Amino acid sequence: MGASRIGGWRSRDPHYGPALAWAASRCYRLLIDGQSKDREADALKGANFARRALEVAGDDPGILAAATLALAYFGEDIGAMIALVDRALARNPNFARGWHVSGILREWAGQPDLAIEHLEAALRLSPRVRVGSSLAFIGIAHFLSRRFDEAVPKLLLAIQEDPSYSQPYR
């Protein structure tokens, strides 16, 4: 369903999957970055955007990845979210962002070694996209596996890549 023209201006399409997924991602970022003025309301709004995005996503890997990351953060079943990101990767195995999201979900699911594999795949496919974030999650996965000698260099590189990203400091 495309946007229609009204009086020379485009009207908004409430069923446009990429915009819904983007809105869910922004709600997720408000919470994770500590910028939300009402965490509960933003989480509910973000989950609603993500669910609506999934309803119209079909097999669009970008929508699947963005919506599953947001929903996992908002507390949806991690196994179901992993299945959805796996669907995105089956559709496009060269989708770096999908591998990045899959790595994060695997880490949250307590699978640090698989998380590292998937995050490294994301970096191989797109070496400059989200490097700091990927390195931070790789470092955290090593930390969770008690491989501190491998965790520290990744976390320090993540801080160097993006000093404003708070995760590697934690």
C-alpha positions as CSV (number, residue, x, y, z in Angstrom):
1,M,0.0,0.0,0.0
2,G,1.7,3.2,-1.1
3,A,1.2,6.7,0.2
4,S,-1.4,8.8,-1.5
5,R,-1.1,12.4,-2.5
6,I,-3.4,14.9,-0.8
7,G,-3.1,18.5,-1.7
8,G,0.4,18.0,-3.1
9,W,1.6,16.4,0.1
10,R,2.1,12.7,0.7
11,S,-0.1,11.2,3.4
12,R,1.4,8.7,5.9
13,D,1.0,5.0,5.3
14,P,0.4,3.4,8.7
15,H,1.2,0.0,7.2
16,Y,4.7,0.8,5.8
17,G,7.0,-1.9,7.3
18,P,10.3,-0.1,7.2
19,A,8.9,3.0,8.9
20,L,7.2,0.9,11.6
21,A,10.5,-1.1,12.2
22,W,12.4,2.2,12.3
23,A,10.0,3.6,14.9
24,A,10.4,0.5,17.0
25,S,14.1,0.8,16.8
26,R,14.0,4.5,17.9
27,C,11.9,3.5,21.0
28,Y,14.4,0.8,21.8
29,R,17.3,3.3,21.5
30,L,15.4,5.8,23.7
31,L,15.4,3.2,26.4
32,I,18.9,1.7,25.9
33,D,20.4,5.2,25.8
34,G,18.6,6.4,28.9
35,Q,16.8,9.1,27.0
36,S,13.2,8.0,27.6
37,K,11.0,10.2,29.8
38,D,8.5,7.4,30.2
39,R,10.1,4.0,29.9
40,E,7.0,2.0,30.2
41,A,5.1,4.0,27.6
42,D,8.0,4.0,25.2
43,A,8.4,0.2,25.6
44,L,4.7,-0.4,24.9
45,K,4.8,2.0,21.9
46,G,8.0,0.4,20.6
47,A,6.6,-3.2,20.9
48,N,3.4,-2.1,19.1
49,F,5.4,-0.6,16.2
50,A,7.5,-3.8,16.0
51,R,4.5,-6.1,16.0
52,R,2.8,-4.0,13.3
53,A,6.1,-4.1,11.3
54,L,6.2,-7.9,11.5
55,E,2.6,-8.1,10.4
56,V,3.5,-6.4,7.1
57,A,7.1,-7.6,6.8
58,G,6.6,-10.7,4.8
59,D,10.2,-11.9,4.4
60,D,11.9,-8.5,4.3
61,P,15.2,-9.1,6.2
62,G,15.6,-5.5,7.3
63,I,12.2,-5.3,8.9
64,L,12.6,-8.7,10.5
65,A,15.9,-7.9,12.0
66,A,14.9,-4.4,13.3
67,A,11.6,-5.6,14.7
68,T,13.0,-8.7,16.4
69,L,15.8,-6.8,18.1
70,A,13.3,-4.3,19.5
71,L,10.8,-7.0,20.6
72,A,13.6,-9.1,22.3
73,Y,14.7,-6.0,24.2
74,F,11.1,-5.3,25.2
75,G,10.8,-8.8,26.6
76,E,9.3,-11.0,23.9
77,D,10.3,-14.6,23.8
78,I,14.0,-14.7,22.8
79,G,13.6,-18.1,21.0
80,A,10.8,-16.7,18.8
81,M,12.9,-13.7,18.0
82,I,15.9,-15.8,17.1
83,A,13.6,-17.8,14.8
84,L,12.5,-14.6,13.0
85,V,16.1,-13.3,12.6
86,D,17.1,-16.8,11.3
87,R,14.3,-16.4,8.7
88,A,15.8,-13.0,7.7
89,L,19.2,-14.7,7.3
90,A,17.8,-17.6,5.3
91,R,16.3,-15.0,3.0
92,N,19.5,-13.1,2.7
93,P,22.6,-14.8,4.0
94,N,24.8,-11.8,3.1
95,F,22.8,-9.4,5.3
96,A,25.4,-7.9,7.7
97,R,22.8,-6.2,9.9
98,G,20.9,-9.5,10.2
99,W,24.1,-11.2,11.5
100,H,24.7,-8.4,13.9
101,V,21.2,-8.6,15.3
102,S,21.5,-12.4,15.4
103,G,24.7,-12.1,17.4
104,I,23.1,-9.8,19.9
105,L,20.1,-12.1,20.3
106,R,22.3,-15.1,20.8
107,E,24.2,-13.2,23.5
108,W,21.0,-12.3,25.3
109,A,19.9,-16.0,25.0
110,G,23.1,-17.1,26.8
111,Q,24.9,-18.4,23.7
112,P,28.1,-16.3,23.8
113,D,30.2,-18.4,21.4
114,L,27.4,-18.4,18.7
115,A,27.0,-14.7,19.3
116,I,30.7,-14.1,18.6
117,E,30.4,-16.2,15.4
118,H,27.5,-14.2,14.2
119,L,28.9,-10.8,15.1
120,E,32.2,-11.7,13.3
121,A,30.2,-12.7,10.3
122,A,28.6,-9.3,10.3
123,L,32.0,-7.6,10.5
124,R,33.3,-9.7,7.6
125,L,30.3,-8.8,5.4
126,S,30.4,-5.1,6.3
127,P,33.6,-4.2,8.0
128,R,32.7,-0.5,8.7
129,V,29.1,-0.7,9.7
130,R,28.4,-0.8,13.4
131,V,32.0,-1.8,14.2
132,G,32.0,-0.3,17.7
133,S,28.8,-2.0,18.6
134,S,29.8,-5.3,17.1
135,L,33.2,-5.2,18.9
136,A,31.4,-4.3,22.2
137,F,29.1,-7.3,21.9
138,I,32.0,-9.6,21.0
139,G,33.9,-8.3,24.0
140,I,30.9,-8.8,26.3
141,A,30.4,-12.3,24.9
142,H,34.1,-13.1,25.8
143,F,33.6,-11.5,29.2
144,L,30.5,-13.7,29.9
145,S,32.5,-16.7,28.9
146,R,35.2,-15.6,31.4
147,R,37.7,-15.1,28.6
148,F,38.9,-11.7,30.0
149,D,42.1,-11.6,28.0
150,E,40.0,-11.7,24.8
151,A,37.3,-9.4,26.1
152,V,39.4,-6.4,27.1
153,P,41.0,-5.7,23.7
154,K,37.6,-5.9,22.0
155,L,36.0,-3.6,24.5
156,L,38.9,-1.1,24.3
157,L,38.6,-1.0,20.5
158,A,34.8,-0.5,20.8
159,I,35.4,2.5,23.0
160,Q,38.0,3.9,20.6
161,E,35.7,3.4,17.7
162,D,32.7,5.1,19.4
163,P,33.4,6.8,22.8
164,S,29.8,7.8,23.1
165,Y,28.5,4.2,23.0
166,S,28.0,3.2,26.6
167,Q,27.9,-0.6,26.5
168,P,31.7,-1.3,26.4
169,Y,32.3,0.8,29.5
170,R,29.9,-1.3,31.5
